[in-house]
Amino acid sequence: MLRNPNSIPETDTVIKDPVLDPFFITRSQTGGYTVFEQVVKGDNDTKYIKSLGYPSNFGSALQMVAREKLNEGGKVYDLKSYVERWESVKNSLTSVLQ
């Protein structure tokens, strides 16, 4: 379901970083996480956000983003290329933490 980007409560913590794009993570005041994708649709290029899931912790939220980034585009990979892409996505996310 697409939502207005301004619909995230002001009390939520929003975690955005260029390495996560087009995804971002929020943490509600009640402690739950949500992974969102930023989407542009329509003739007017209207910006929306789409909920992708509700992981139970931050590590699971990062894993969800990594899976989404790994599989975006609907391409066909051989095993070696897919593993190399996984390593690349994983390294891009963990390099921010160093």
C-alpha positions in Angstrom: 0.0 0.0 0.0 1.4 3.4 -1.0 1.3 6.2 1.6 2.1 9.9 1.7 5.7 10.4 2.9 4.4 12.9 5.5 2.2 10.2 7.2 5.1 8.9 9.4 4.4 10.1 13.0 6.8 12.9 14.2 7.6 10.7 17.2 9.1 7.9 15.1 12.8 7.7 14.6 13.7 7.7 10.9 16.9 6.1 9.7 17.9 7.3 6.2 21.3 7.1 4.5 22.3 7.2 0.8 23.6 3.6 1.1 20.1 2.5 2.0 18.4 4.3 -0.9 15.6 3.9 -2.1 14.8 2.3 1.3 14.7 3.6 4.8 13.9 2.3 8.3 11.7 3.8 11.0 11.4 2.8 14.7 8.1 3.7 16.4 7.9 4.9 19.9 6.4 1.6 20.9 9.6 -0.1 19.7 8.6 -1.7 16.4 10.6 -1.3 13.2 9.2 -0.7 9.6 11.2 -0.9 6.4 9.9 1.5 3.7 10.7 2.0 0.0 10.5 5.4 -1.6 8.4 5.3 -4.7 7.6 7.8 -7.5 4.4 7.2 -9.5 1.9 8.9 -11.7 2.0 11.6 -14.4 3.1 14.2 -11.8 5.9 12.0 -10.4 4.2 12.0 -7.0 6.4 10.7 -4.2 5.0 7.9 -2.0 6.3 5.4 0.5 5.6 1.7 0.5 5.8 -0.5 3.6 7.8 -3.6 3.0 7.8 -5.3 6.3 7.9 -5.0 10.1 11.1 -6.7 11.4 11.4 -7.3 15.1 14.9 -5.7 15.5 17.3 -3.4 13.8 19.5 -6.2 12.5 16.5 -7.8 10.8 15.6 -4.5 9.3 19.0 -4.1 7.7 18.8 -7.7 6.4 15.5 -6.9 4.8 17.0 -3.8 3.1 19.9 -5.9 1.9 17.6 -8.6 0.5 15.5 -5.9 -1.3 18.6 -4.2 -2.8 20.0 -7.6 -3.8 16.9 -8.6 -5.7 15.7 -5.3 -7.2 15.6 -5.2 -11.0 14.4 -8.7 -11.8 17.7 -9.8 -13.4 18.9 -13.3 -14.0 22.2 -14.2 -12.4 24.5 -17.2 -12.3 25.4 -18.3 -8.8 28.8 -16.7 -8.8 27.5 -13.3 -9.9 24.6 -13.5 -7.4 27.0 -14.2 -4.5 29.3 -11.4 -5.7 26.3 -9.0 -5.7 25.3 -10.2 -2.2 28.9 -9.4 -1.0 28.7 -6.0 -2.6 25.4 -5.1 -1.1 26.4 -6.5 2.3 29.7 -4.6 2.2 28.0 -1.3 1.3 25.7 -1.5 4.3 28.4 -2.6 6.8 31.0 -0.1 5.5 28.9 2.7 7.1 29.4 1.1 10.5 33.2 1.2 10.4 
